[in-house]
Amino acid sequence: MAGSLAHELSQPLGAIVTNVGAALRFLERDNLSAEKLRELLQDIAADGKRAGEVIRTVRGMGRKEAGARRLLQLNDVIAEVLRLTPSDALGHHCTVSIELDPLLPTVDANSVQLQEVFLNLIQNAFEASEEVPRARRRVIIRTERDGDYAVRASIRDFGPGLPLDLPERVFERFFSTKAEGLGIGLFISRSIIAAHGGTLSAENAEGGGAQFCVRLPASKEIDV
């Protein structure tokens, strides 16, 4: 549980530190407008709130609680995650291509938990891109219907790919292909998606790289 909490809190806390550092640099240059200060403070407050929600989510997982759910648009969840990652993409010199189906049905889900899943998958894709030349550093995020009763989201990178002998090993607890990896993120992500009645799978993509696919059941309620 301690490892899970450390993994899930690393991104929002890192974002808070980054925004505070940016504010200090602007102050040193005497170039911090009220509008920019407001923007930085809003981002810090949002990340602080998300860190608190992560703590509640992980605590709920330990108690086997389902967490509050509501009807969500998967595209909106992904858009919110992408709002948090532009500096990560820039830091890894990675281009992000987005192909979102505008007519997706809603899903009945916990928004914070889904954000954590997609944040983990997207950051993993950025990190995988470090091992290839900059010209190939690209991540493709796609959503689409999967039949009449499910939605599907995929995150594809062009990195070195998954273990050839058994790609599914990446979902094992404490298994990591990264020297400093905890081997917890994908295990937690699959557990979250399974708790939503869905699946999280991985495969080596044709042409190189890895592709992770999230499949979730569409809500049975009528969209308003």
C-alpha positions, -999 to +999 in steps of 0.1 A: +000+000+000+029+024+008+044+017-026+011+022-043+006+055-026+041+067-034+036+059-071+002+076-074+012+107-055+045+113-075+028+131-104+006+157-086+033+165-061+059+168-089+035+192-107+031+213-076+069+216-072+072+225-109+046+252-107+061+267-075+095+267-092+081+285-122+065+311-100+098+317-082+116+322-115+090+347-127+094+366-094+132+367-097+128+382-131+101+406-119+079+392-146+049+377-128+016+391-139-015+388-118-030+366-146+000+343-147+000+341-108-037+332-108-031+305-134-002+289-115-021+290-082-051+274-099-029+246-112-013+241-078-047+240-061-060+215-087-030+192-082-033+195-044-069+185-046-060+156-069-033+144-044-060+143-017-083+124-040-055+099-048-050+093-010-088+086-006-088+064-037-058+042-026-073+040+009-106+029-006-088+003-026-072-011+006-107-013+021-121-027-011-144+003-016-158+009-051-155+047-049-181+073-061-191+068-097-211+088-122-217+090-159-186+101-177-174+108-212-141+090-216-129+117-240-133+143-211-113+121-188-085+118-213-086+156-221-082+164-184-052+141-181-036+157-212-040+191-195-017+178-169+010+164-192+023+190-216+055+196-197+061+158-196+056+156-234+080+185-239+105+171-215+106+138-234+106+156-268+075+136-276+047+145-300+011+135-290-015+127-316-051+125-305-079+107-323-111+108-302-144+095-313-169+124-306-199+100-305-188+077-276-214+065-252-209+074-215-194+051-190-203+047-153-170+053-136-149+070-109-133+099-126-102+101-103-095+064-107-097+066-145-075+097-146-049+078-126-050+049-151-046+071-182-020+093-166+000+062-158-003+048-193+005+081-210+035+088-188+048+052-195+045+059-232+066+091-228+092+072-208+093+044-234+100+070-261+133+080-244+149+049-259+144+058-295+156+088-317+136+120-313+122+117-348+103+086-337+091+099-303+053+099-308+023+088-288-011+081-303-042+083-281-073+070-297-109+063-285-137+044-303-168+023-299-162-014-293-194-028-305-227-016-292-220-021-255-184-009-248-159+018-254-122+014-261-092+036-256-057+029-268-023+045-260+004+036-285+041+045-284+070+038-307+095+027-281+113-006-277+081-025-271+072-051-244+090-083-234+088-106-264+084-138-244+053-126-224+040-091-229+014-096-201+042-097-176+042-059-173+010-062-153+026-084-126+031-068-092+067-055-088+077-064-124+092-034-142+113-029-173+127+004-158+157+003-136+140+026-110+105+014-115+084+001-086+064-023-108+031-012-093+015+013-117+003-011-143-008-036-116-029-009-100-043+003-133-055-031-143-071-036-109-090-003-113-102-012-148-112-047-137-132-031-108-151-011-134-160-043-153-135-037-180-101-049-193-067-035-197-044-053-222-011-048-238+006-059-270+035-051-292+023-029-321+029-035-357+058-013-368+074-011-334+064+001-299+037-010-275+000-004-273-022-005-242-059-009-246-086+000-221-120-015-227-150-004-205-187-013-207-209+015-219-235+028-194-269+013-196-285+046-187-297+070-215-273+099-221-288+133-215 
